[in-house]
Every structure is written in structure tokens, then in C-alpha cells.
Amino acid sequence: MISLKTFFRQKMAIFFMVLFATVLLIANLAVFALSSVQYQRQIDREQEAFKTMMVHFLTMEDTETAITYIEHYNHVNGIDIAFYNDEGALLYTTADGVSEDNVLILEDGDGTLLGTVFYDDQQSYFAGDLTWGLLIMNGFSIIIFLVFLKILYGYLNGWHRFLREDFSRLGKDSDEFHFTDLRDTSIRLKESIEKEKRLREYHKEYVKMLAHDIKTPLTVIKANIEGIKLNRIEAHDDVWDEMLEEIDALEAMVPKFMTNSIESTPKRQNISPIIKSIIARLNEVFETKHITVKTELDDFEMKVSYMDISRIVEHVLMNAFYYNHDYGSIEVTLNAKEKILSVHDTGIGMDQDTIKKVKKKSYRSSAAKTMNQQGSGMGLQIVFEIIKRLGMTIDFDSKPKKGTTVMIDLDADY
């Protein structure tokens, strides 16, 4: 496993260096091979032309003319020559130590030996020019190679910088990507992060809801037990059955949050019986503070889950209970024509500043804390979340020490 920096600056650079060097080497070898073949052909032609001229001068002119030609040939071509007559005597040499590897036999048309020439082209001007040409070409190739490395290094560094910048933008609100693949990956990553965040928030909120929902059955059980203890309630079967039902409700509550139960599935139903059953279940709780509950409930059908409407009614009623005075009253009204559910209590009430704060977050005024020390303000937040999700609205009409009316517009956006 390697880093992108290592990949760009080492692996790719080495790969292109070897590739370019190999191409240059092959090109140089090809040029050298072709040059060698061409050089040999040129030398063969020059030797043949020299041999023809020497035979001509020796047969048509004289030896002195042939020697003069050798001097001129050496001066023009830089080739060292040693000339011997037909008896093997040295007649002329352009330099000492002429190589005897290349021998030219001079004969006339009848095959008569005219002389011998040692032809040494190692120091020829043509060979020198060819050598210098190859050296210059190799030097130029090295320069091209170095320039290529410089350009390649800058090119790879540039794209590495772009890639590093794109990686730094992954999962962030940015459209300035150089690579479309990374942009698409960033979009998917951002969606995954947002989804995970929503799931965490969903889990967090529903854990709060679960904890708060558990509170209501426990309150009912506690009210019944206290009533029996204070001899205010007779311990007959109906009371025990009611407490067992609350315990069953507690046991069934966790699976409801883990699965999409029937009670959490929205369906069109009359919510009036649901409200009545909740009030009846909380009756023992209200009696602990001698609170009178009055109802005026029209039949009203709407598309909502049993769990959602139960939570709304329970939390609003429990707030009316907690922050109400002993011997107070609660009025629950369901107006089918106006599609309004209202709950009025004769409790401590709220000023406008408290109402604004309650709508923003879990908040309890000092008066509320005095009335119910164990409260958290989470009940109304659960109501707000459900109402917002269902497309309904909620409002408050309240004055300090005058009580509160909670008004819920049931005209949901289904």
C-alpha cells in the first residue's frame, strides 16, 4: 500500500523515466545502426573510386601523377595511404604507421599488377563528422530527457495538488472539483454523512420520546398505588387490571420503536375514541390533584397513526396536569367543523417570552420548575416534532396565573 504522493512522485515518475529513456536508447541504437551501414557504403564507394583513379593514373599517366593524387586525396578526405609499387617497394606514404588492415590491389584490365595501397580511413574527416554527429545527437537526447523530466515532474505535481485539493473537499459543500469521479464520490459521501446524521438525530429524539412515553404509564401506576395506599381507591380487580395494562403497555413500547408496527402506520380513523380512552386511562392521575376533566368531543376522522395522536394528546394532557393547581380543571374540546383540538387548563400559565422560548427548545420557567421539579420540558418538544412532521400547527393562548389553552390545527398535509 502506497500513498498518492508516493505514487505520483515516485512510481509514475520512474515509470515514465524508464519508458522515455528506453525510447531514446532504441532511437539512438537505430540511428547508430543506420549510420554505420551508411558509413560503410560511403567508404566502399570512396575506396572503389580511389582505386579506379589510381589505376587510371598508373596506366594512362605516370607514378608521379598517382602520388600527387594521393597527396590531394589525403588532404581532402583525411585518409592515410601507403603506396607500394608492383615489386613491393614503398613509393609514398602520407604518415608513418599506416594500418595494413585494408589493402587495395591495383591491377590493369589485363590483370597485371600495378601496385598495392594500404587504405587507412580511421582518421578520415567523414568518420570524424559522423562521430561528432552521433555525440551531438546523444547530447541533445540527454537534454531532451532532462527537459522531459522537468515537465513531467511539474505535470505530476500539478495533478497531485489537484487530487489533494479534491480529497480535502470530500464530503463538504463544494463543487470546485477537478475530477468528476471524486465529485460524484463526494456527493455520495455527503449524502451518507447526512443520512447518518439524520439517523443519529432520529435515534436521539426517539430515545427521548421513549423515555418520556414511559413516564406516563409509570405515572398512572404510581397514582393507583398511592390511591390504594391512602385508602382513596379500593383495591378491586379493575384497578389491578388497569395497572397490568399499563405494565403491558411498557413491555410493548420498546418493540414499537424497533419495528414499524401497525400503531405507527398512518390510517384514516376517528380520533375522538382515542382521546376518550387516553383521558379515561389518566383519570386516576388527575384525581391525585383533584383535577376535574371536562370534554366536548366531536367525531372527527383524519389520516394519522394511533401512536402519533396518542403522544400528542398524552403529552398535552400531562402538561396540563403537572402545571395545574390542586382542584383545578382541564377542558378538552375537539371541534370537527374547525378541525381544532384544544386543551384548556387553569394552571400557572405562561407569559409571551416563555411561549417563544418553549417553541424553540426544551425550556421551563422558574414557576414551572417550582410547580414540577422533575419535569424536563421534553413533552412539548415531542409534540412539536410530531405536529411538524404531520404538517399540522400548534398555538398557545396563555397568561400567567390564568391558565393555558393549547390549540392544535388538525388540518394535516396528507
C-alpha positions as CSV (number, residue, x, y, z in Angstrom):
1,M,0.0,0.0,0.0
2,I,1.4,3.4,-1.0
3,S,0.3,7.0,-0.7
4,L,-0.9,9.1,-3.6
5,K,2.1,11.3,-3.1
6,T,4.5,8.4,-3.5
7,F,2.5,7.1,-6.5
8,F,2.7,10.4,-8.3
9,R,6.2,11.5,-7.4
10,Q,8.0,8.1,-7.5
11,K,6.1,5.3,-9.2
12,M,4.7,7.3,-12.1
13,A,7.9,9.4,-12.4
14,I,10.1,6.3,-12.5
15,F,7.7,4.6,-15.0
16,F,7.8,7.5,-17.4
17,M,11.6,8.0,-16.9
18,V,12.3,4.3,-17.8
19,L,9.8,4.5,-20.7
20,F,11.3,7.7,-22.2
21,A,14.9,6.5,-21.6
22,T,14.1,3.2,-23.3
23,V,12.6,5.1,-26.3
24,L,15.7,7.3,-26.5
25,L,18.0,4.4,-26.3
26,I,16.2,2.4,-29.0
27,A,16.1,5.6,-31.2
28,N,19.9,6.1,-30.7
29,L,20.7,2.5,-31.4
30,A,18.6,2.6,-34.6
31,V,20.3,5.8,-35.7
32,F,23.7,4.3,-34.9
33,A,23.0,1.1,-36.9
34,L,21.7,3.1,-39.9
35,S,24.7,5.4,-39.7
36,S,27.1,2.5,-39.6
37,V,25.5,0.9,-42.6
38,Q,25.5,4.3,-44.5
39,Y,29.1,4.9,-43.4
40,Q,30.3,1.6,-44.7
41,R,28.6,2.1,-48.0
42,Q,30.1,5.5,-48.4
43,I,33.6,4.2,-47.5
44,D,33.2,1.4,-50.1
45,R,32.2,3.8,-52.8
46,E,35.1,6.1,-52.0
47,Q,37.6,3.2,-51.9
48,E,36.3,2.0,-55.3
49,A,36.5,5.5,-56.8
50,F,40.1,5.9,-55.3
51,K,41.1,2.5,-56.7
52,T,39.7,3.4,-60.2
53,M,41.6,6.7,-60.3
54,M,44.9,5.1,-59.2
55,V,44.7,2.5,-61.9
56,H,43.9,5.2,-64.4
57,F,46.9,7.4,-63.4
58,L,49.3,4.5,-63.4
59,T,48.2,3.2,-66.8
60,M,47.4,6.5,-68.6
61,E,49.8,8.9,-66.8
62,D,52.7,8.1,-64.6
63,T,53.7,7.3,-61.0
64,E,54.3,11.0,-60.1
65,T,50.8,11.9,-61.1
66,A,49.4,9.0,-59.0
67,I,51.4,10.2,-56.0
68,T,50.2,13.8,-56.5
69,Y,46.6,12.4,-56.5
70,I,47.3,10.5,-53.2
71,E,48.5,13.8,-51.6
72,H,45.4,15.6,-52.7
73,Y,43.2,12.8,-51.6
74,N,44.7,12.7,-48.2
75,H,44.4,16.5,-47.8
76,V,40.7,16.5,-48.9
77,N,39.5,13.3,-47.1
78,G,41.9,12.9,-44.2
79,I,42.6,9.3,-45.1
80,D,46.2,7.9,-44.6
81,I,47.6,6.0,-47.6
82,A,50.8,4.0,-48.1
83,F,51.6,3.3,-51.9
84,Y,53.8,0.4,-52.9
85,N,54.9,-0.5,-56.5
86,D,54.5,-3.9,-58.1
87,E,57.7,-5.1,-56.6
88,G,56.6,-4.1,-53.0
89,A,58.8,-1.1,-52.6
90,L,57.3,1.9,-50.7
91,L,56.9,4.8,-53.1
92,Y,54.9,7.2,-50.9
93,T,53.1,7.3,-47.5
94,T,51.0,10.2,-46.0
95,A,52.0,9.2,-42.5
96,D,54.0,6.7,-40.5
97,G,52.4,3.6,-39.3
98,V,49.6,3.4,-41.8
99,S,47.3,0.5,-40.8
100,E,47.6,-2.5,-43.1
101,D,44.2,-3.9,-42.4
102,N,42.6,-2.6,-45.6
103,V,44.6,-3.5,-48.7
104,L,43.7,-2.3,-52.2
105,I,45.3,-4.3,-55.1
106,L,45.8,-2.1,-58.2
107,E,45.6,-4.1,-61.5
108,D,45.0,-3.1,-65.1
109,G,42.4,-4.5,-67.4
110,D,44.7,-7.5,-68.2
111,G,45.2,-8.3,-64.6
112,T,48.7,-7.0,-64.5
113,L,49.8,-5.9,-61.0
114,L,50.4,-2.2,-60.9
115,G,50.9,-1.7,-57.2
116,T,49.4,-2.0,-53.7
117,V,47.8,0.6,-51.5
118,F,47.1,0.4,-47.7
119,Y,43.9,2.4,-47.2
120,D,43.5,3.6,-43.5
121,D,40.2,5.5,-43.0
122,Q,40.3,5.6,-39.2
123,Q,41.1,9.3,-39.1
124,S,39.0,10.3,-42.1
125,Y,37.1,13.5,-42.0
126,F,33.9,11.7,-42.8
127,A,34.3,9.3,-39.8
128,G,35.0,12.3,-37.6
129,D,32.0,14.1,-38.8
130,L,29.9,11.0,-38.2
131,T,31.3,10.6,-34.7
132,W,30.6,14.2,-33.8
133,G,27.1,13.9,-35.2
134,L,26.4,10.9,-33.0
135,L,27.8,12.7,-29.9
136,I,25.8,15.8,-30.6
137,M,22.7,13.7,-31.1
138,N,23.2,11.9,-27.8
139,G,23.9,15.1,-26.0
140,F,20.7,16.6,-27.5
141,S,18.8,13.4,-26.4
142,I,20.1,13.9,-22.9
143,I,18.9,17.5,-22.9
144,I,15.5,16.4,-24.2
145,F,15.4,13.7,-21.5
146,L,16.1,16.2,-18.7
147,V,13.6,18.7,-20.1
148,F,11.0,15.9,-20.3
149,L,11.7,15.0,-16.6
150,K,11.3,18.6,-15.6
151,I,8.0,18.9,-17.5
152,L,6.8,15.5,-16.2
153,Y,7.7,16.4,-12.6
154,G,5.7,19.7,-12.8
155,Y,2.8,17.9,-14.6
156,L,2.6,15.2,-11.9
157,N,3.0,17.7,-9.1
158,G,0.2,19.8,-10.5
159,W,-2.2,16.8,-10.8
160,H,-1.2,15.6,-7.4
161,R,-2.1,19.1,-6.0
162,F,-5.4,18.9,-7.7
163,L,-6.1,15.4,-6.4
164,R,-5.1,16.5,-2.8
165,E,-7.4,19.5,-3.1
166,D,-10.3,17.3,-4.3
167,F,-9.7,14.9,-1.4
168,S,-9.8,17.7,1.1
169,R,-13.2,18.7,-0.3
170,L,-14.7,15.2,0.0
171,G,-18.0,15.3,2.0
172,K,-18.0,19.1,2.1
173,D,-20.3,21.7,0.4
174,S,-18.1,22.4,-2.6
175,D,-18.5,22.0,-6.4
176,E,-14.9,23.0,-7.2
177,F,-13.6,19.5,-8.2
178,H,-11.0,18.7,-10.8
179,F,-12.0,15.1,-11.1
180,T,-15.7,14.2,-11.8
181,D,-15.3,10.8,-10.2
182,L,-14.2,12.4,-6.9
183,R,-17.1,14.9,-7.2
184,D,-19.6,12.1,-7.5
185,T,-17.9,10.3,-4.6
186,S,-18.1,13.5,-2.6
187,I,-21.8,13.8,-3.3
188,R,-22.4,10.1,-2.2
189,L,-20.2,10.6,0.8
190,K,-22.1,13.8,1.8
191,E,-25.4,12.0,1.4
192,S,-24.1,9.2,3.6
193,I,-22.9,11.6,6.2
194,E,-26.2,13.5,6.2
195,K,-28.1,10.2,6.3
196,E,-26.1,9.0,9.2
197,K,-26.5,12.4,11.0
198,R,-30.3,12.2,10.5
199,L,-30.3,8.6,11.8
200,R,-28.4,9.7,14.9
201,E,-30.8,12.6,15.4
202,Y,-33.7,10.3,14.8
203,H,-32.4,7.8,17.3
204,K,-31.6,10.5,19.8
205,E,-35.1,12.0,19.5
206,Y,-36.9,8.7,19.7
207,V,-34.9,7.6,22.7
208,K,-36.1,10.8,24.4
209,M,-39.6,10.0,23.2
210,L,-39.3,6.5,24.6
211,A,-38.1,7.8,27.9
212,H,-40.9,10.4,28.1
213,D,-43.6,7.9,26.9
214,I,-42.6,5.5,29.7
215,K,-43.2,8.3,32.2
216,T,-47.0,8.3,31.5
217,P,-47.7,4.7,32.3
218,L,-45.5,4.9,35.3
219,T,-47.4,8.0,36.5
220,V,-50.7,6.0,36.1
221,I,-49.3,3.1,38.1
222,K,-47.9,5.4,40.7
223,A,-51.3,7.2,41.1
224,N,-53.1,3.9,41.5
225,I,-50.6,2.6,44.1
226,E,-50.7,5.8,46.1
227,G,-54.5,5.8,46.0
228,I,-54.6,2.3,47.3
229,K,-52.0,3.1,50.0
230,L,-54.0,6.2,51.1
231,N,-57.3,4.2,51.0
232,R,-58.6,6.6,48.4
233,I,-59.0,3.8,45.9
234,E,-60.4,0.4,46.6
235,A,-58.0,-2.4,45.5
236,H,-60.6,-4.1,43.3
237,D,-59.9,-6.2,40.2
238,D,-60.4,-3.2,37.8
239,V,-57.6,-1.3,39.5
240,W,-55.2,-4.2,39.3
241,D,-56.2,-4.9,35.7
242,E,-55.6,-1.2,34.8
243,M,-52.1,-1.3,36.3
244,L,-51.4,-4.6,34.5
245,E,-52.5,-2.9,31.2
246,E,-50.0,-0.1,31.9
247,I,-47.2,-2.6,32.5
248,D,-48.2,-4.4,29.3
249,A,-48.0,-1.1,27.5
250,L,-44.5,-0.6,28.9
251,E,-43.4,-4.0,27.7
252,A,-44.9,-3.4,24.2
253,M,-43.3,0.1,23.9
254,V,-39.7,-0.9,23.0
255,P,-40.7,-3.2,20.1
256,K,-42.8,-0.4,18.7
257,F,-39.7,1.8,18.4
258,M,-37.7,-1.0,16.9
259,T,-40.3,-2.0,14.2
260,N,-42.8,-0.3,12.1
261,S,-45.9,-1.6,14.0
262,I,-49.5,-1.2,12.9
263,E,-50.0,1.5,15.5
264,S,-47.2,3.6,14.0
265,T,-48.7,3.4,10.5
266,P,-50.9,6.3,9.4
267,K,-54.5,5.4,8.6
268,R,-57.8,7.2,8.3
269,Q,-59.6,6.9,11.7
270,N,-61.9,8.6,14.1
271,I,-59.6,10.2,16.8
272,S,-62.4,11.0,19.3
273,P,-62.5,7.5,20.8
274,I,-58.7,7.6,21.1
275,I,-58.8,10.8,23.0
276,K,-61.6,9.5,25.3
277,S,-59.6,6.3,26.1
278,I,-56.5,8.4,27.0
279,I,-58.5,10.6,29.3
280,A,-60.0,7.6,31.0
281,R,-56.6,6.0,31.4
282,L,-55.2,9.2,33.0
283,N,-58.3,9.7,35.3
284,E,-56.6,8.2,38.4
285,V,-53.6,10.6,37.7
286,F,-55.9,13.6,37.6
287,E,-57.6,12.6,40.8
288,T,-54.3,12.8,42.7
289,K,-54.7,16.6,42.5
290,H,-58.5,16.5,42.4
291,I,-58.5,17.9,38.9
292,T,-61.8,17.9,37.0
293,V,-61.7,17.0,33.3
294,K,-64.5,18.2,31.0
295,T,-64.7,17.0,27.4
296,E,-66.6,18.1,24.3
297,L,-65.5,15.8,21.6
298,D,-67.0,15.7,18.1
299,D,-66.4,12.7,15.9
300,F,-63.5,13.6,13.6
301,E,-61.7,11.4,11.0
302,M,-58.2,12.1,9.9
303,K,-55.3,10.2,8.5
304,V,-52.9,9.7,11.4
305,S,-51.2,6.8,13.3
306,Y,-52.5,5.8,16.7
307,M,-49.1,6.3,18.2
308,D,-48.8,9.9,16.9
309,I,-52.2,11.1,18.1
310,S,-51.8,9.3,21.4
311,R,-48.4,11.0,22.0
312,I,-49.8,14.4,21.2
313,V,-52.9,14.1,23.5
314,E,-50.9,12.4,26.3
315,H,-48.2,15.0,26.5
316,V,-50.5,18.0,26.3
317,L,-52.8,16.5,29.0
318,M,-49.8,15.6,31.2
319,N,-48.5,19.2,30.9
320,A,-52.0,20.5,31.8
321,F,-51.9,18.1,34.9
322,Y,-48.3,18.9,36.0
323,Y,-48.7,22.7,35.9
324,N,-52.2,22.9,37.2
325,H,-53.3,23.7,40.7
326,D,-55.0,21.3,43.1
327,Y,-58.7,21.2,42.5
328,G,-58.2,22.8,39.1
329,S,-59.8,21.8,35.8
330,I,-59.0,20.7,32.3
331,E,-61.3,21.2,29.3
332,V,-60.7,19.1,26.2
333,T,-62.5,20.2,23.0
334,L,-62.5,18.6,19.6
335,N,-64.3,20.8,17.0
336,A,-64.8,18.8,13.8
337,K,-66.0,21.8,11.8
338,E,-63.0,23.9,12.5
339,K,-60.7,20.9,12.8
340,I,-59.3,22.2,16.1
341,L,-58.2,20.2,19.1
342,S,-57.9,22.4,22.2
343,V,-56.9,21.7,25.8
344,H,-57.5,24.4,28.4
345,D,-56.2,24.3,32.0
346,T,-56.5,26.5,35.0
347,G,-52.8,26.2,35.8
348,I,-49.9,28.7,36.3
349,G,-50.0,29.9,32.7
350,M,-47.1,31.4,30.7
351,D,-46.0,34.8,29.5
352,Q,-45.2,35.6,25.9
353,D,-41.4,35.3,26.5
354,T,-41.8,31.8,27.9
355,I,-44.0,30.8,25.0
356,K,-41.4,31.9,22.5
357,K,-38.6,30.0,24.4
358,V,-40.8,26.9,24.7
359,K,-41.3,26.8,20.9
360,K,-37.5,27.0,20.3
361,K,-36.2,24.3,22.7
362,S,-36.9,22.4,25.9
363,Y,-37.5,25.2,28.4
364,R,-39.2,25.6,31.7
365,S,-39.8,28.9,33.5
366,S,-39.0,29.3,37.2
367,A,-42.7,29.0,38.0
368,A,-42.9,25.7,36.1
369,K,-39.8,24.3,38.0
370,T,-41.4,25.2,41.3
371,M,-44.7,23.5,40.3
372,N,-43.0,20.3,39.0
373,Q,-39.3,19.9,39.9
374,Q,-38.9,16.6,38.0
375,G,-40.0,17.9,34.6
376,S,-37.7,18.4,31.6
377,G,-39.8,20.3,29.1
378,M,-39.3,17.4,26.6
379,G,-43.0,16.6,26.3
380,L,-43.9,19.7,24.3
381,Q,-40.8,19.2,22.1
382,I,-42.1,15.7,21.2
383,V,-45.5,17.3,20.4
384,F,-43.8,20.0,18.2
385,E,-41.8,17.3,16.3
386,I,-44.9,15.2,15.6
387,I,-47.1,18.2,14.6
388,K,-44.3,19.5,12.3
389,R,-43.9,16.1,10.7
390,L,-47.7,15.7,10.1
391,G,-48.0,19.2,8.6
392,M,-50.2,20.5,11.4
393,T,-49.8,23.7,13.5
394,I,-50.0,24.4,17.3
395,D,-50.5,27.7,19.1
396,F,-50.9,28.9,22.7
397,D,-53.2,31.3,24.5
398,S,-51.8,31.8,27.9
399,K,-51.4,34.3,30.7
400,P,-49.5,33.9,34.0
401,K,-51.7,32.7,36.8
402,K,-54.7,32.5,34.4
403,G,-54.1,29.1,32.8
404,T,-53.2,28.0,29.3
405,T,-55.1,26.9,26.2
406,V,-53.3,24.7,23.7
407,M,-54.8,24.8,20.2
408,I,-53.8,22.3,17.6
409,D,-55.0,22.7,14.0
410,L,-55.6,19.1,12.7
411,D,-55.8,20.0,9.0
412,A,-52.7,17.9,8.2
413,D,-50.9,18.0,4.8
414,Y,-51.8,14.4,3.8
